[in-house]
């Protein structure tokens, strides 16, 4: 009874003219201060259906750059439709240790539990990439977390999973995402460990899925809660969502997206098996398994996944070797590899086109991970850093920042030949910001050389300094 009175009292403060705080429904509220904290805050979203007289599920969303409002907005549409509170801390960060981020999250979570009526069995966590990895380990340390939505990231460490602390894991990944093979393997392993888990696959790369897939994940949590008796069974909701899934499966089959159709079938059968007779779905799956095109597509995907694993091993091996020996001479091999990946863009086999996109994403992520490692060291190895920047101009030539870094760094080392080479390569790619070129740090002496200004004049029509004819 005291809890009810407390919630009613808080409700009057929330929706009335409270001097402390006014929370509005249906919009994202940013920078809510954490109680007893000077600097910590979080973003919050309450669906328009929210009322204080019943308990609500909550999804904690993580952006490891501490941009809580951005994280909440990704789930806003899905949470509104499925009836979820959203919260995201503004003070978690990749630069902090896991334990520090957990303490930040715990303080926010405790604050929200004191403030709002949260369902004791229906707290979940979610994120994308590094945010997903943190969200995934949170149930190990915060027992109240019953499920995870991991977008674009496999479970970070299977060894820490404890079968005495089961939670529901929903992975969402694009078929062109370099994380796709690992998430397929992770699903299989989590299944063997008896963790309830699902994998939703969309057409796309390493990016946030659209709201349709985020809503589907929340829908799975709702249906699972009904199956467990944590939420009252809603036959209308069950039948409507079931019909929507049938329509999606039919659409995928008609558009020959047969592997995705098979994936959806598996997930729907797993979700509804306690709630509804799924014999019709099993019949569709049996027919699909007999389909010659489906067999061909499955064989092609399995073959490309195997080939992909070998190519990734080569990338890891040669990158380690090149960095250990400062092997600038191997840049040609990397240029050749990028040319080979481009060939997959024109393949008649869809699985190969997807593999090419995944491998390009993988090699970029691999180089960026090494950049993070080098930059985090107490002493930065400038030779390794320069080599990694050069590799990035090969694997991601449209990102001008790496050319600029090489130009500035080489000029500082008085290696003007390298600076001028990458200056011309940069301008060939279509770079036009002359003001930035003439303000690059450590390039004062380089900028007044005739060679520098000749190259600028060649591509940008004129140079800041006159070219002196000798």
Phi and psi in degrees as a GROMACS rama.xvg file:
@    title "Ramachandran Plot"
@    xaxis  label "Phi"
@    yaxis  label "Psi"
@TYPE xy
-62.471  -37.4367  UNK-2
-64.9734  -40.2868  UNK-3
-62.985  -43.7646  UNK-4
-63.8702  -40.0525  UNK-5
-62.5006  -45.5143  UNK-6
-63.9673  -38.8843  UNK-7
-65.3711  -38.4068  UNK-8
-64.8181  -44.5523  UNK-9
-63.1728  -38.5269  UNK-10
-59.9274  -41.9075  UNK-11
-63.1311  -37.7583  UNK-12
-70.5348  -35.6153  UNK-13
-70.3061  -46.7862  UNK-14
-98.1596  -8.65874  UNK-15
-92.9258  -152.063  UNK-16
-96.9048  50.9722  UNK-17
-62.2037  138.98  UNK-18
-75.9451  -21.4066  UNK-19
-83.1444  -47.6854  UNK-20
-162.521  143.805  UNK-21
-127.632  117.166  UNK-22
-105.626  126.467  UNK-23
-102.534  146.442  UNK-24
-84.949  148.689  UNK-25
84.1047  0.888827  UNK-26
-132.953  159.376  UNK-27
-85.3905  124.966  UNK-28
-105.192  124.125  UNK-29
-103.524  156.477  UNK-30
59.4948  43.4028  UNK-31
-76.1915  122.492  UNK-32
-70.6977  139.843  UNK-33
-76.5907  131.99  UNK-34
-58.9033  140.332  UNK-35
65.3658  19.3448  UNK-36
-126.218  135.254  UNK-37
-77.962  -40.6671  UNK-38
-115.531  -10.7976  UNK-39
-90.3908  145.138  UNK-40
-150.712  172.723  UNK-41
-150.698  163.886  UNK-42
-102.032  149.342  UNK-43
-140.164  143.882  UNK-44
-133.522  127.6  UNK-45
-113.191  127.14  UNK-46
-62.9905  156.722  UNK-47
-64.492  -20.3843  UNK-48
-82.4936  -2.54888  UNK-49
-62.4093  134.535  UNK-50
-138.973  155.492  UNK-51
-81.4418  -6.26378  UNK-52
-91.414  8.813  UNK-53
-147.909  162.655  UNK-54
-84.6139  145.912  UNK-55
-123.655  147.474  UNK-56
-73.9496  150.346  UNK-57
-130.446  140.797  UNK-58
-117.42  118.9  UNK-59
-89.9106  121.305  UNK-60
-111.006  137.797  UNK-61
-120.732  128.234  UNK-62
-118.49  117.375  UNK-63
-80.4668  11.4822  UNK-64
-103.404  7.33442  UNK-65
74.8425  21.221  UNK-66
-99.5398  78.7571  UNK-67
-62.9823  -40.1464  UNK-68
-61.7294  -41.6991  UNK-69
-62.1777  -41.9031  UNK-70
-65.2751  -44.1994  UNK-71
-63.8853  -40.3253  UNK-72
-61.572  -28.9506  UNK-73
-62.588  -32.9173  UNK-74
-101.419  -1.21988  UNK-75
-57.3888  -49.1089  UNK-76
-62.9524  -44.2939  UNK-77
-64.5696  -41.9799  UNK-78
-66.9439  -35.9042  UNK-79
-63.3533  -43.5669  UNK-80
-73.0892  -36.2177  UNK-81
-98.0995  -5.48135  UNK-82
78.3273  56.0565  UNK-83
-123.468  142.71  UNK-84
-80.1466  141.167  UNK-85
-118.359  143.263  UNK-86
-146.912  142.797  UNK-87
-144.841  125.079  UNK-88
-71.6468  145.427  UNK-89
-94.5587  2.65322  UNK-90
-123.242  10.5091  UNK-91
-82.8769  149.625  UNK-92
-159.932  147.809  UNK-93
-60.9164  -25.1698  UNK-94
-75.5593  -13.987  UNK-95
-91.6471  159.249  UNK-96
-73.4341  161.849  UNK-97
-58.1158  -41.9395  UNK-98
-64.0415  -39.1093  UNK-99
-65.3543  -42.262  UNK-100
-65.6321  -34.4597  UNK-101
-67.2992  -39.5167  UNK-102
-64.2484  -41.0896  UNK-103
-60.4849  -46.2274  UNK-104
-63.8787  -42.204  UNK-105
-61.0828  -41.5024  UNK-106
-64.3702  -41.3282  UNK-107
-64.6638  -45.5773  UNK-108
-62.6088  -44.4107  UNK-109
-61.744  -38.5917  UNK-110
-62.3612  -43.4674  UNK-111
-68.175  -39.3616  UNK-112
-62.5331  -36.5182  UNK-113
-69.5048  -28.1133  UNK-114
-91.1002  -37.6372  UNK-115
-127.797  153.952  UNK-116
-79.4403  93.2966  UNK-117
-95.4166  133.573  UNK-118
-63.9467  126.472  UNK-119
-66.1793  -22.7093  UNK-120
-107.364  9.54216  UNK-121
-131.798  52.7582  UNK-122
-107.65  132.516  UNK-123
-133.091  164.556  UNK-124
-131.58  156.968  UNK-125
-157.585  161.551  UNK-126
178.633  176.639  UNK-127
-121.218  135.393  UNK-128
58.4667  -118.368  UNK-129
-64.3158  -32.8079  UNK-130
-64.3009  -35.8889  UNK-131
-68.4213  -39.1666  UNK-132
-64.3353  -40.4298  UNK-133
-67.6467  -43.6992  UNK-134
-58.9119  -33.3298  UNK-135
-70.7063  -34.3081  UNK-136
-86.3707  -11.9942  UNK-137
-58.1426  -39.7112  UNK-138
-61.3955  -22.0141  UNK-139
-66.6266  -33.3913  UNK-140
-105.282  -25.9053  UNK-141
-117.86  99.4513  UNK-142
-63.9647  -20.1445  UNK-143
-71.057  -17.3209  UNK-144
-75.9634  116.568  UNK-145
-96.6458  -13.3313  UNK-146
-164.339  161.745  UNK-147
-133.294  139.783  UNK-148
-112.513  112.13  UNK-149
-110.611  110.644  UNK-150
-98.9866  117.721  UNK-151
71.3927  23.4841  UNK-152
-152.311  129.981  UNK-153
-72.3102  160.666  UNK-154
-58.9249  128.029  UNK-155
-66.1131  -30.5251  UNK-156
-154.03  100.355  UNK-157
-64.198  -23.5017  UNK-158
-66.9105  -23.2758  UNK-159
-89.2913  -4.66433  UNK-160
-67.1395  136.629  UNK-161
-119.889  116.943  UNK-162
-66.6826  -10.7782  UNK-163
-85.6287  -5.53956  UNK-164
-130.892  68.7771  UNK-165
-74.5585  141.394  UNK-166
-141.847  161.519  UNK-167
-87.4918  132.133  UNK-168
-119.717  122.974  UNK-169
-118.585  112.337  UNK-170
-93.549  142.214  UNK-171
-130.025  126.347  UNK-172
-150.444  148.363  UNK-173
-84.4814  150.297  UNK-174
-68.7878  -18.3873  UNK-175
-100.405  7.34949  UNK-176
-81.7106  132.933  UNK-177
-61.3034  -16.6713  UNK-178
-81.1979  -9.67587  UNK-179
-55.9241  -51.2888  UNK-180
-60.1156  -41.5262  UNK-181
-66.5803  -35.2819  UNK-182
-72.484  -32.0076  UNK-183
-62.7203  -47.2034  UNK-184
-65.0881  -39.2445  UNK-185
-63.6355  -37.7765  UNK-186
-60.9619  -44.2971  UNK-187
-63.074  -43.7824  UNK-188
-67.3142  -42.3591  UNK-189
-64.4798  -33.5814  UNK-190
-63.0132  -41.1649  UNK-191
-66.4673  -29.3634  UNK-192
-84.2779  2.42319  UNK-193
71.399  20.6949  UNK-194
-82.2287  126.609  UNK-195
-63.7048  120.604  UNK-196
-148.002  156.725  UNK-197
-140.903  154.23  UNK-198
-132.699  116.941  UNK-199
-102.494  128.08  UNK-200
-117.495  132.604  UNK-201
-126.083  167.798  UNK-202
-83.7125  109.753  UNK-203
164.841  -178.48  UNK-204
-107.989  -144.519  UNK-205
-83.5439  85.9808  UNK-206
-156.329  163.154  UNK-207
-60.8016  134.687  UNK-208
-69.4031  159.807  UNK-209
-73.6502  171.725  UNK-210
-60.4051  -27.6012  UNK-211
-56.6027  -42.002  UNK-212
-78.0628  -34.4754  UNK-213
-66.1098  -39.0218  UNK-214
-65.7505  -38.7158  UNK-215
-60.6271  -39.1192  UNK-216
-64.372  -43.8423  UNK-217
-65.8174  -35.2648  UNK-218
-61.2611  -41.8897  UNK-219
-61.7402  -42.7734  UNK-220
-60.0482  -42.0753  UNK-221
-62.2512  -47.9929  UNK-222
-65.4734  -38.3458  UNK-223
-65.2667  -38.2994  UNK-224
-65.1711  -36.5011  UNK-225
-65.8793  -42.0323  UNK-226
-63.6311  -32.6308  UNK-227
-86.799  -6.26706  UNK-228
81.52  11.0608  UNK-229
-81.4937  -17.785  UNK-230
-136.458  136.916  UNK-231
-61.5239  135.718  UNK-232
-64.415  130.246  UNK-233
-115.729  98.9824  UNK-234
-62.5056  -36.053  UNK-235
-63.0464  -46.7586  UNK-236
-61.6472  -44.5551  UNK-237
-60.7181  -47.8311  UNK-238
-67.4091  -38.4236  UNK-239
-66.4555  -46.7227  UNK-240
-67.2005  -35.8261  UNK-241
-62.438  -44.688  UNK-242
-63.6403  -39.1204  UNK-243
-63.9294  -38.978  UNK-244
-66.3078  -40.1964  UNK-245
-60.3884  -41.7081  UNK-246
-62.6151  -41.2479  UNK-247
-64.6777  -43.4862  UNK-248
-60.8362  -44.1076  UNK-249
-62.8117  -42.0042  UNK-250
-63.029  -42.6978  UNK-251
-64.5944  -40.765  UNK-252
-66.4437  -43.8808  UNK-253
-65.3358  -29.3216  UNK-254
-93.5711  11.1964  UNK-255
62.2924  25.349  UNK-256
-89.3656  66.0765  UNK-257
-73.9555  -35.0015  UNK-258
-67.6112  -40.2736  UNK-259
-67.191  -36.6583  UNK-260
-61.6393  -41.6787  UNK-261
-64.9722  -39.5201  UNK-262
-62.7123  -45.1695  UNK-263
-63.7305  -40.4668  UNK-264
-57.5501  -47.2496  UNK-265
-59.6029  -44.1398  UNK-266
-68.4615  -41.3564  UNK-267
-66.5216  -41.5397  UNK-268
-60.5871  -42.4563  UNK-269
-65.6648  -39.8329  UNK-270
-73.1511  -39.92  UNK-271
-96.6502  -1.72067  UNK-272
-59.9884  -29.2881  UNK-273
-88.0176  -22.7969  UNK-274
-97.5422  -23.3327  UNK-275
-158.234  149.857  UNK-276
-65.5441  121.509  UNK-277
-110.515  22.47  UNK-278
-59.6199  -37.0651  UNK-279
-64.5139  -35.7846  UNK-280
-68.5014  -38.5552  UNK-281
-65.4108  -34.2862  UNK-282
-66.8418  -41.1429  UNK-283
-61.8879  -41.1609  UNK-284
-65.1497  -41.0472  UNK-285
-62.5957  -41.9156  UNK-286
-64.8469  -39.2692  UNK-287
-64.0326  -39.851  UNK-288
-66.05  -19.6472  UNK-289
-88.9108  -12.8538  UNK-290
-67.3129  125.925  UNK-291
-63.9334  -39.1466  UNK-292
-64.9508  -40.229  UNK-293
-61.9932  -42.2489  UNK-294
-61.6731  -41.9243  UNK-295
-64.8809  -44.4983  UNK-296
-64.212  -39.3341  UNK-297
-65.2695  -42.8272  UNK-298
-63.1714  -42.9934  UNK-299
-62.3414  -42.2847  UNK-300
-65.7906  -43.5367  UNK-301
-62.0635  -40.267  UNK-302
-65.6097  -42.9498  UNK-303
-70.051  -34.6337  UNK-304
-63.2496  -38.5899  UNK-305
-66.8805  -46.2634  UNK-306
-61.6542  -41.4753  UNK-307
-59.3803  -40.8244  UNK-308
-63.4877  -37.5463  UNK-309
-69.1555  -41.7159  UNK-310
-64.0375  -40.5892  UNK-311
-63.1083  -37.8739  UNK-312
-61.2628  -39.9019  UNK-313
-62.8875  -43.2326  UNK-314
-58.9883  -47.2618  UNK-315
-62.3106  -46.8983  UNK-316
-61.4002  -51.4256  UNK-317
-69.9883  -33.6281  UNK-318
-65.7368  -44.5195  UNK-319
-59.7209  -43.3685  UNK-320
-64.2914  -45.1229  UNK-321
-63.4182  -41.9402  UNK-322
-70.1742  -37.0487  UNK-323
-68.498  -30.3946  UNK-324
-110.923  6.77973  UNK-325
51.5709  48.4011  UNK-326
-86.2823  79.8119  UNK-327
-66.7635  -23.3172  UNK-328
-66.9222  -15.5685  UNK-329
-90.297  4.34209  UNK-330
-59.9924  -31.59  UNK-331
-62.0854  -36.0081  UNK-332
-64.5312  -39.2506  UNK-333
-68.6213  -37.2214  UNK-334
-61.4979  -42.1806  UNK-335
-61.926  -42.7161  UNK-336
-62.1859  -39.5542  UNK-337
-66.2208  -34.151  UNK-338
-64.7549  -38.1773  UNK-339
-64.9002  -38.9649  UNK-340
-65.5145  -36.5496  UNK-341
-61.8704  -31.2953  UNK-342
-61.9563  -31.4935  UNK-343
-66.6036  -22.9971  UNK-344
-60.2203  -27.7477  UNK-345
-101.993  9.20907  UNK-346
-67.5286  144.235  UNK-347
-77.2025  -12.7937  UNK-348
-96.6115  118.615  UNK-349
-58.4466  -40.1348  UNK-350
-61.4698  -33.4368  UNK-351
-73.1475  -37.6334  UNK-352
-62.5385  -42.1307  UNK-353
-65.3696  -40.541  UNK-354
-61.5054  -41.9048  UNK-355
-59.0425  -42.325  UNK-356
-65.4607  -41.8805  UNK-357
-63.891  -42.4519  UNK-358
-65.9407  -37.4842  UNK-359
-64.1539  -43.1797  UNK-360
-62.881  -38.4707  UNK-361
-65.8027  -47.0416  UNK-362
-66.7595  -34.849  UNK-363
-66.3472  -42.4897  UNK-364
-64.4917  -37.241  UNK-365
-63.2704  -45.8453  UNK-366
-65.4775  -42.1685  UNK-367
-64.6286  -36.4945  UNK-368
-61.4514  -41.3227  UNK-369
-68.4876  -34.7722  UNK-370
-61.5064  -42.5557  UNK-371
-62.1755  -40.8024  UNK-372
-64.8897  -45.6527  UNK-373
-63.9161  -44.655  UNK-374
-70.5337  -22.1454  UNK-375
-85.7855  -7.94051  UNK-376
-72.782  158.546  UNK-377
-67.2625  -32.2598  UNK-378
-125.49  119.824  UNK-379
-82.5167  126.03  UNK-380
-81.8106  102.423  UNK-381
-65.1053  -31.2489  UNK-382
-66.3054  -45.0639  UNK-383
-65.8263  -42.0056  UNK-384
-60.2782  -44.0497  UNK-385
-63.5599  -41.3606  UNK-386
-63.6485  -40.4861  UNK-387
-65.4444  -39.4925  UNK-388
-62.3941  -40.4853  UNK-389
-63.5935  -39.6247  UNK-390
-63.0099  -38.1256  UNK-391
-65.6882  -30.9825  UNK-392
-68.763  -19.958  UNK-393
-87.1145  -43.9472  UNK-394
-86.0214  -22.2309  UNK-395
-140.72  67.1597  UNK-396
-64.522  -18.2205  UNK-397
-82.8491  -7.08742  UNK-398
-89.7242  101.907  UNK-399
-69.1456  -19.772  UNK-400
-60.7567  -32.5576  UNK-401
-73.8214  -34.6923  UNK-402
-61.4528  -45.0887  UNK-403
-62.8096  -39.2028  UNK-404
-62.1917  -43.1528  UNK-405
-66.1662  -43.91  UNK-406
-57.3213  -48.0256  UNK-407
-67.4435  -45.2501  UNK-408
-65.9557  -43.0623  UNK-409
-66.6469  -37.6027  UNK-410
-63.6424  -39.0892  UNK-411
-61.5859  -35.3665  UNK-412
-84.9813  3.26592  UNK-413
61.9771  27.7275  UNK-414
-95.6566  73.8892  UNK-415
-68.5427  -27.3761  UNK-416
-60.0148  -45.54  UNK-417
-65.7465  -41.8938  UNK-418
-58.8796  -45.7389  UNK-419
-68.4089  -36.317  UNK-420
-62.158  -47.6793  UNK-421
-74.5532  -24.6071  UNK-422
-62.4776  -47.3578  UNK-423
-67.5751  -39.4842  UNK-424
-61.5749  -39.319  UNK-425
-62.2729  -46.9725  UNK-426
-69.3941  -31.7393  UNK-427
-61.5864  -31.6502  UNK-428
-76.5436  -7.28418  UNK-429
106.706  10.4911  UNK-430
-67.5489  136.78  UNK-431
-132.231  2.97661  UNK-432
-82.8664  84.6667  UNK-433
-65.9848  -36.011  UNK-434
-60.1109  -41.1505  UNK-435
-66.7335  -39.9027  UNK-436
-58.4019  -42.6044  UNK-437
-84.9198  7.69685  UNK-438
-125.086  11.8395  UNK-439
-62.717  134.333  UNK-440
-62.2022  142.386  UNK-441
68.9315  17.8  UNK-442
-118.284  17.0671  UNK-443
-56.6399  -45.179  UNK-444
-72.866  -35.922  UNK-445
-63.8737  -39.5593  UNK-446
-67.2519  -21.8726  UNK-447
-94.5961  0.904971  UNK-448
-77.3289  146.583  UNK-449
-58.8998  -36.438  UNK-450
-63.1727  -43.7565  UNK-451
-59.6049  -49.0348  UNK-452
-71.9281  -30.5198  UNK-453
-62.5081  -42.9473  UNK-454
-66.5707  -43.287  UNK-455
-61.1917  -45.5364  UNK-456
-63.8803  -34.0273  UNK-457
-63.2902  -38.6075  UNK-458
-102.825  -26.8285  UNK-459
-116.086  15.7153  UNK-460
78.1675  -41.116  UNK-461
-144.158  161.768  UNK-462
-117.938  161.456  UNK-463
-71.0586  -37.0632  UNK-464
-106.92  143.795  UNK-465
-65.727  144.08  UNK-466
-89.7125  117.543  UNK-467
-86.7063  119.775  UNK-468
-80.8265  131.242  UNK-469
